Every structure is written in C-alpha cells, then in structure tokens.
Amino acid sequence: DDYVYLLDDGVLQFEADGRGSRTYRQVIQILNQDGAEAWGEQSFSYSSGSEKLTVNWIRVLKLTGEVISAQPAHEQESLAPVAFEAPVYSDQKVRRVTLSGVAPGTLVDWSYTVERVKPLVPGDFYSGWRVTTGLLTRRSRLVIDVPASLTPRIQEENVHFKRLEAVSHGRHVYTWGTKEVQKIEQELFAAVPNTLSVTIDVASPITWADLAHWYAGLTSGRYALNPELETQLAGHVKDAHTLDDSLRAVHRWVSQDFRYVSLSLGIGGYLPRLPAQVLETRYGDCKDKATLFIALARRMGVTAFPVLLSSSGTADSTLPTVQQFDHMIAAVDRGEQRGGRIYLDLTSELTPYGELPPAEEGSFALVVHDDGKVEAVTLPERPRSENRAETRIVGELNADGHFTGRYTEAKSGGLQYGLRRAYARVLNKDELSRLTQALANGVFSGASGDSLALFDGRDLQAKPVIAVSVHDAPVLSNSAGARIFALPAALPNYSSPGLASSLERRKPRRFPINIAAVIGPVELVSDLRMTLPPGWKAELPPNVTETSQFGSYSAGYVQDGRELRITRSMSGNKGTAPPQSVDELIAWLRAISKDDVKFIMLHPGP
C-alpha cells in the first residue's frame, strides 16, 4: 500500500433545526513515493451560502513528531468548476492546499471543520461514516453529538464493537471507536450490502412526508407559463394527433433543445428557476428542466409531478433525508386507458419517451404532490428482453474465398446509448465514406463497403439500427487442402478462462456476488448465415448450452444444405449470490470457455 491511516476521526454535532458542524481529522503515514504524491495536494469543498469552512491545521511531521512544515506551502480558494460553468446556480467553493516535505516515512496530519449555518431543509441532517477505509486504519472514531431531546436515526452495518452513549448538559453523545481496522481485499463482482464493509449512517428523525411537504411549499407557484412559452408550446404540438404525440414532442423539446447544466441538487439549492427564465437562458439543471416540462404538461391538461431521486440509483428508502437526493425527473399520469404513469428524465437527451436511463431503473424515489402528499415509489425496470443487442451477418462465400453480404447491428433498452451517441450528429460525405469502410473492415478485414444505412441518434422514435453491405472480403486461408474460415469479430467469443482462474486464485471468497456485475440483465445475440459454394462442407464444432444463476449461454453450429449458420447468445441476470456460489460461477465460466471456436474448417467439394 502507498499509505496507511494512523487516525481516522470525525466529531459531528447536529441541532434539532438541521444546523451543525462536522470536524474531521486524519493522520496518514506515507509509505512510498506514490503515497507522497497522493497527499502532496489536498482540496476541501463547501457551499459558501450555507456553510463555513475552517482548516484547523494541516502539517507534515517526521515519525518522531518533529514538524517538517506547520502550514501549507500554497493555499488558494476558488469557485468549483461547476460554478464557473453556471455561476447563477452554484456557490460551491474549493480550497486547495499544497504541502511541502511530504515524502516516504513522513506523516500528514490535518483537520478541518465545516459548519452548516443554514440547513437545506429545516430539521434535516445526515452523515455517513465508513470504518473500513479500504486501507489499514490504526484508530477509527466517530462522535455524534445531538440534543438529548432528539433521537436520531442510526443505521449500523457490520458494527461488531460496542457503541458508547452519554447524556449530559442536555446533549446525547454517541461514540464509536475501534482499533486496527484491517484492509479488506477487494474481490471481483463484490455485492453491497455484505458482511465485511463497516459503515454507520446517522440522520435526523424527519420523515419522507416532511420532506415532501417542504418541497411542495418550496415550488408552489413555479409552474406558470408566460405568453412566450404559451406560443412556443403551441408551435411544438401543432402537428400532434394524440395527447401522447403532444407529450412526446414536448419531451423532445425540453430534453434536447435546452442545454443541460450538470449540478447536484444540494449545490445550487432545490428551488427551480421559473419556466420563463429557463426559456430565456436556454439551459437548466435537472430541477429546472423537470419543472419546465411539468409546467408545459399541466398546461396541456396532463397531471404531472416532480420526482426526487438519486442519479446513481442508490437512495435508501429506510433513511429519510433530502441529502440522499441529487436529481429530479418528472412523473406523468396519463390515465389508465392511455397506459398509466410514465417517468421522464429531461436531462437525458437520448433516452426515448417513456423510458429511463439504466442507472435510475428500479431505484427508490419520491413523487411530490402540490399539496405535500408524498408517494414513495420504486421506479419501473424494463425486462431483460428489452435490453438487447443483436448483430447479423448474411451473405455468400464464393469459391475464391471472398465474402459478399450485409451486416446489421441493432440495440435497444439500456444498450442503445452507444449507438445513439455515435450517430447523434449529421455526418458529412467524407465522414460517411470513412465510416462505411471502417464498418465493413470491422466485419472482415480487407472488405469494401457500400449501401450504408444509419439512423438519427437524436430521433427518439427511431430504432437504433445500422447496416452496411460488405463486398469482396477475403475470409479464407489454406491449410492442407482445406480452407480455414476465421470467425468475424462481430461474432464475439465469450471464452474467459483467465477470469475463472482469477476467481479460483482468490478463494475462499468473502464477499457475496453481485450477479448483475457478471453479465447483467441483457440479451446479446450474434448470428452468421453464409451460403457456401456448391459441394462445400464445414467441420462443425459441438453445440454448447450452459445455464446457471448468473446467466445463460448457447452456441449453435449448423450446416443446412449450402447455408452455414453460427449463432451465439448470452444473457445475464440480477440479484445476489452467497460467497460459496463462486464455485458455480467458476464452473459456468469454464463451461462457456469450452466454446473457444475461432475458426471453421471448410472442405471444397470434389
């Protein structure tokens, strides 16, 4: 390791109204030059509108305690990068300090305090603490100091040492302290939660209903349209034949024509700008764009609400705090006859109407009604069959060993975004020519290509499909009278003996297995159909079918008359498997690896 923690210490004080302070101290022992470079410069961020930062000290010491440098060699405070991009939103600042004398064999000792003078939500506070830091930690301590009249929510994960509590002078102090916290070696496909990571979460006793009531009051009266917006709305829906057509048009307008400024909700505050202001500037963050869309939808007589969530999909439904939410989308209730409720992320310009980005699917969220009513919901999750990638190569091989045919690639669901991004702009003639050749050569090296068919990645109703014709591709080599056909890269090989061996070496396993991290809830299908010259025969490898709780794989090799058909398909699952299931995973990976077919022997006819 590059360094170890001699001390990891946090003292947090919270008040009933949400104000408080957080003081952190770390003492780090530098072990090598990489560690010295990692700690030679540090930065501290805070929100200047609601917080006050104090760097109590930051110094470099010898192991004997002798001071090498008692203060930073250089110190600078500036706006955070996001504030430069959109200063109207953000008061986040960053203080950067450069240390002198940091070298292997020295100690870095620092302490800072962030005081929250104005809570985001009255009565709301939250802090998370990890005892297991990922490195050896000699001493770990967390102190929580709250009014004695307040009972905080406390969630302990794998805490196997005693928590101390003391009540004195109207305060209730909780202390978690332990020593010699060992480094936890990471493992492939490690799942969360597990029995190894030691964490403590502390939050105020407010409820989701309290948060919804607060947010409803904050946004009251912010859904009105001005005359200019009324006019532009009419223009965007004038060709719509149905209500869904109108909603689809407005969704595309807001998601693609208003530049998205990426800000976490807590940085710029939760108050969205008025729709007229967003129209004037032509940009907005998540809450601005969601609010604009909701206002437009309501103008069309559609019931729509703001939805608070975590952009990473990690919000915990059992721990109410606004600090779990850094994102906002919209919920649209179309009525049961029109398909019911849908959720729309207006910041994701390439996500089709009615769908959500993959990270948000299946996650916890809050739907906030204007009267303060709250719906705690789990966002919809598309079935595995809709997360599909399919490639097809169909054509003919002539006796000279050249292939001519058509390559098609189609993707959907969570797998569509790579294709959409690649074709989200108009290509000029030269770019189209180069792309045609690149795609053809990506199928078979040395091929020429034409008849390129693309789609507009920004057309959210267009299916993500591309195709190209492949001509005169030299696909055969000779060996002892037979012809060797090298399988194209578009027919992927899932053999992974190295991965299986790596898992084997790390046994016995300690972490549960995140099944989605192995393959995931997707379907991947590749298909080759090649007509052989008359009389030619292929030496076919055995078919393979292997299924486990982690996924299913099949490979089929068939010659039907002159047609050689090769199909490979892989699909995965979601869930968590216990550590001992690693043997099943290894066996499945090794069984799949038996299909390590890269070539097919072809025998010409007499």
N, C-alpha and C positions, 0 to 999 in steps of 0.2 A: 504493500500500500504506500501511497505518497505521503500520507499524514494520518495521525490519529487524534481523537478528541480526548484531552485530559479532563475537560469540564464542558458540559452542555447544560446551561442553566436558564430557566425562564421564571420570572416573577410577574404575574399578571393580576391587576386589580381592576375590578369592574364595579360600577354603581348601578342602582336599580333603573336609572333613566337611560342606560346604554353608554354613558361616558366611561372612560377608564384609561389605563396605561399598561403598556407591555414593555418590560425591561428584559433584555436578553444578554447573556454573556457566554462567550466560548473561549476556551484556551486550547490552542491547537499546537501539537508537536510536529514540526516539519521533518520528514524522513529523507527526502531526496529532492533533486532539482525540480522535478515536475510539481512536487508539493509546494516548493518555494514560488514557482510561477503562478500556481493556482491561488496563492494567498498574498501575492505581492500587490494586488489591487483589489479593493472591495467597493461595493456600492450599496447604498441604503435608499429606499424609495418610500415616499409618503405623500398623502394628499394634503396640500398646504391649506385648503379651505376648511378642513375638518380635523386635521391632525398637526401635531407639533413634534418635530424630530430633534432629539438631543443625542449626539455621540458622546457618551460619558468618558470613554478613553479608548484608544487603540494604540498598542505599543508592541515592540519586538524585544524579546528577552533572551538571554542565554539560559541554558538549563540550570545554571546556578542561581538564577533570579536577577542577575545583573542586567540593567537596562541598556539595550543597544540603541533604540530610538523610542523616545517617550511620546512622540506625536507624529502624525503623517508628514511625509516629505512634501506632499502636494494634496490640496483639497479643493474641490470645485463642486458647486451646486448649479444645476440647470434644469430646464424643463425636460420631462421624459420625452423620448422620441414620439410617442403618440400625441403628446401635447403640441409638438411642433407641427404635426400633420393637421390637427384640428384644435387650435387653441380655444375656440369658443366652448368646447366641451370640458377640457381637462385641466385640472390644477395639480396634476401629479408632478412631483419633482424628484430628482435623483441627486444624491450627494455621493460623489466619487472621491475616494481617498487612495493615495499611493503610498506604500510603506517602503522604508529603506532598511536594509540589513536583514531582510528575510532570506534565510539560507538553510540548507540541511543542518539539523542539530539545534535550531532555534525554536522559540515559542512565539506564537502570535496570540495576544490577549486583547480582546475587545469587548466593549459593552455599549449598547445603545438603548434608548427609550423612545417609544412612540406613544404620545399621549393623544387620545381621541377626545377632543373638546366639544365635538358636535356629532352625535350618533346619526347614522344614516336613517335608522328607524328608532323612534323613542322606545326605550326598554329593550332593544335588541343588542346582544353581543355574542361573540363566538370566537373560539380559538381552538386550533388543532395542534397537537404535540406528538412527535414521534420519539419514542425512547430508543428504538432501533434506528440508528442513523445511516446504516449501510457500511459503517466502519467501526472499529473498536472504539468504545466510549468508556473511559475510566470511571467517570461520575456523571450521572444524569439526575437533574432535579427540576420539578415543575411545582410552582406555588401558585395557587389560585386564592385570591382574597376578595370576598364579596360581603355585602351587608348580611348580618345574621338573620334578618327577616326574609331573605331571599334564598330560595332553593334552586340552584342551577341544574340544568340537565347535564348529566355526566355519563359519557359512554366510554367504557374501558375495554380495550381489545387486547386480550392475551396478557393482561397485567397480573403477574403472579407474585407480586410483593405487596406488602400492606400499605394502604393509604393512611396517612395521619391526618387527624382533624382536631382543630382547637377553636373554641369560641371565646372571644374576649373583647371587651370595649365595643360591643355592637358589631363586631366583624366575625365572620366564619372563614377560617383559613384551612384550605386543603393542601396537603403536601405529598407529592410522590417522589421518592428518592431511591436510587439504586446504584450499584457499582458494577464495574467490569461487565458491561453490556457487550457481548461478543459480536463480531461481524457475522452477518448472515450471508452465506454464499448464495448468489442468485442462481436460479435454475430456469431452463427453457420452459416456456408456457406456464409460468407460475401464476396461480389464480389468487384473486383477492375477493373475499377475506380468506385468511389462512390461520394457522395456529402459531405462526412464527413472528410476524410483524407486531410490535408492541406499540399501541397508539392510545392517546387519550383525547377525547373531544369534550369541550365544555361550552355550553350555550345557555342563554337566558331562558326563563320558563315561558316565554310567549308562545303562541300557537300559530298555525297556518292561517286561521281565521283572523287573528290580529294583524298579520302581515297583509292579507287581502284587504281588510278594512282600511289599513293605512294607504295602500297603493290606490285603491279606488278613490279615496279622498284626494290623493296627490294628482290624479289625472282627470278629476272632474272638470268638465267644460273644455277639454282639449281635443274634442273630436269634431269641431265645427269646420265647415269649408267656406272659403271666401269666394267671391264671384269668379276669379280666375281659375280656381280649382274646379268649380262647377262647370265652367266652359270646357276645360281640358278633359274632364271626366266624360262629358257628353261626346267629345270628339273620339275618345278611345273606345267607346262602346257602341258607336253608331252603326257598326256593321254586325253587331251581335244578334243572333236569332233566339238565344235562350239566356236564362239567368246565368247558367254555368259558362256560357260563352262570354258574358259580360265580366264575370268574376275572373275568368281565365285571362282576359285582356288586361284587366286592372292589375292582376298579379304580375303579368309580364312587364307592364309599365313600371310598377314600383320596384320590382326586383332588379330590372336591367337598366332603366333609364335614370335612376338616382344612385349616384356613386356611394358605395358603402364605405364608411369610415369605421374601421375595426376598433371598438373600445369596449372594455368590460363595463358592465353597468355601474359597478361601485366606483369607478374612476370619475366619470362625469356626472354622477348622481342618477337617480332613477326618473327624474322629471323629463318627459319628452318635450321636444320643441313643438310648437303649433304646426299643423299641416301646411299653412301658408308660408311659414318660414322655411320648411323643408323644400317646398316648391321653388322658393326664391333662390335658395343656395344650390339646389340640385344635388345635395348629398345629405347623408344622415347615418347615424349608427343604428343598432338593432331596434332600439325603442322608438326612434324617430320613424323608421320605415314601417314598423308594425303599426304604429299609431296612425300614420298616413293611410295605410291600407284599410285599417278598421274604420276610419272616418269615411273613406270612399265607399266601402261595402255597406255601411249603415245608410249612407245617402241613397243607395240602391234598394233599401228596404231589407237588407240582409242582417241577421243577428251575428255580431262578431265581437270577440273579446281578446284582450291581451293575455298572453301566457308567459309566465316566468319559468325559467329552467336553467340548467347548467349546459353550456355549449359542449362539454365533454360527456354529457350523459351520466354524470356521477353523483347527482344530488341524492341525499339520503332522506327518505320520507319520514324517518323517525326523529329527525333533528331539526325542528323549525328554526330557521334563521334566514334573513334575506341574503346573508353573505354566501350562501350556497348557490345563489343565482347570479350568473354573469351574462344572461342572454334573454331575449324576448322574441317570441313569434306571435302569430295570430291564430285564433280558433274561429272557424266559420261554421255556423249551424244552418244548413241548407234545408232542413226538414227531412223527415224520414223518406218521403216519396222521391226526393232528389238525391238520396244517398247518405243523408245524415251529416254528421260533423266531419270536417277535414281540418288539418293543421297545415299552416304555410309558414315557411321561413323566408322572409322577404330579403334577407341578406345573402341568400344562396341563389345567385343569378342563373345557375344551370340546373337547378332542381325543378322538375316538371310540376305543374299544378296538381295538388292533391298528394304529393309525396314529401318526405322529409329527408334531410341528409342522414347518412347511416349512423353517425355518432349520436343523433338525437332519438333514434327509434328505440322504443321500449323503455325510455327513461321516465323518471318521475318529474312532474310539472304541476304548476298551479294555474288554473284558469280563474281569472279575477273578473267578477261581475261588477257593474257600475254601483250597485247598492252595497258592495262589500262582501257579498256572498262568495264563497270560495269552493272550487272543485279541485280536489287533489286527484290527479289523473295519471295514468300510465300511457304514454304516447304510443300510437299504433306502430306495429312492427310488421314489415312485409314478410310473406313466407319465403322460404329458401328458394323456391322455384322461380321467383321473380328476380332474384339476384343471379343472373345468368350471363355467361359468356360463351359464345359459340363461334367456331371457325369451321369453314367448309372449303375444301379444295376439290373441284370436279373438273376432270379433263381426260385427255387421251395421250398415251405414250406411243410414239412411232418406233419403227424398227431401228432407226438410227440413234435411239436413246434420248430423244428430245420430247419434252412435255409441253402441251398447249392446253390451257384451260382457264378456269375462273376461280378467283379467291374471294371469299366473302367473310366479313367479320361483323358480328352483331353483339351488342351488350345491352343489359337492362338493369334496372334497380340500382343497387349500390355499386355495381361495376361499370356504370355508364359514364362516369365523370371523366375518366381519362380520355375517352373518345370525344366527349363533348368539348373539353378544353382544347384538344388538338385541332378541332375544326370550328372553333368559336369565332373565327375571323375569315374574311374573304381572301383567298389566295390569288396571286396574280398568275399570269400564264407561265412564267418561268418556274415559279414555285410549284404549280400543278404538274409541270413536266418532271421536275426533280422528284416530287412525291410519287408520281406514277412509277418511275424507275426504282425508287427506293422500296416501295411496297412489293413490286414484282421480284426484286432481288432478295427481299426479306423472305419470300416464299421459297424460291430456288435461286441460288447464286448463278449469275450469268444470264438470267432471263431478261427479256424485254417486256415492257408493259404498255397497255393502252386501255381505252374504254373505262377510265376511272369514274366511279360513281361515289359521290360524297353526300353528306347531309350538313345542314346548318346547325352547328352545336348550340346556338342561341335560340333556335326554334324549338320551344319546349314541347311541341306536339310532334316533332319529327322523331322517328325511330333512329336510334344510334346504330346505323349500318353503313359500312363502306365496302366497296368491291372493286376489283381490278382484274383485267384479263392478262394472263401470263402466256408468253409465246417463246418458243424455241429455247426452252430451259434445258440445258444439258444435265440430266439427272442420273445417268448410269456410268459405272466404271466396270472394267472387265476383270475377271478372275477365273482362270482355269476353265474357260468355255462358258462360264455363267456370267450373268450380268448382276451387278450389285446396285440396288436402288437405296440411296440414303434418304431416310425419312426427313421431311422438311421440319424446320423449327416450329412451324405453325401446328405441328402435331407433337405437343410437349411430352417430354419424358419425366415421369414423376418418381423415378428411382432415386432414393435418398439413403443409401447405406451409411453415409457419413453422419447423418442426423441420428440414425438409430444407434450407431456406435457411440456418439457423444452422450446420448441419454443413458446408454449402458454404463459408460465410464463414471457417470455421476451418481450411480446407485450406492447406497439406498437413498431414495428420493424423500425429501421432507415436505415440499410444497404440494398442495393439490394442483391438478392440471386444469388450466383454462382451455376447454375443448374448442372454443371459437378461435383461439390463437393458433391451433394446428392447421386447419383448413378454413373454417368459418362457415356460416350459413350461405353457401354459394353453390352453384352448379356450373361446372366447366366442361364443355363438350367440344371435341375436335374430331373432324370427320374427313377422310380422304376417300374419294371414289375415282379410280383411274382405270380407264379402258386400256387393256394390254393389246399388243399386236396379235393377230390370229395365231393360235397354237402355242402361245407362251403360257408357262406355268410358274406359279410362285411357290417357294418353300415357306410355308406358313408356320410361325411360332404358335405355341399353345395360347388359347384364350385365358384370360385372368379375370377372376371376380373375387374381390376381397372386401368384406364389410366388418366394421367394428363400431363402437360407440363414438369414435372420432370421425367417422365418415365412411364413404363407400367409393371403391374404385373398380372400374372394369375396362378391359381392353379386348377388342374383338378383331380377329384377322380372318377374312373370308375371301375366297375367290368363287364368284358365281359366273360361270361362262368366261367371258373375257374381262369382266369387271373385278378388280381388286378393291376390296373395301377394308379400311382400317379405321376403327373408332376407339377413341379413348375418352372416358368420362370420369370426373372426380367430383364428389360432393362432400360437404362437411356439415357439422352440427354445432350447436351451442350447449353450454352447460358446464358443470364442474365435475371432475372425476377425482377420486381419492388418490393419494400418492402411490399406493400399490398398483394402481392401474397403469403405471408406466410400463410394466411388462407386456400388457396388452397392446399399448401404443407401439412399443418396440417391435413386437411380433407383426403388427399390421404394417408398419413401415417396411420391414424386411420382406414381407409377403408381396407388397407392391413393387419392391425393388427387383423382384424376380423378372418383372416385365421391363428389362433393360434393353429393349429392342431398338437398335439404331439403324439397322439395315435389313433389307429383304432381298433374298437371292431369287433372281428371275432366270428361268431357263427357256431360251427361244425354242420354238417348235422345230421339227425336222425339216 
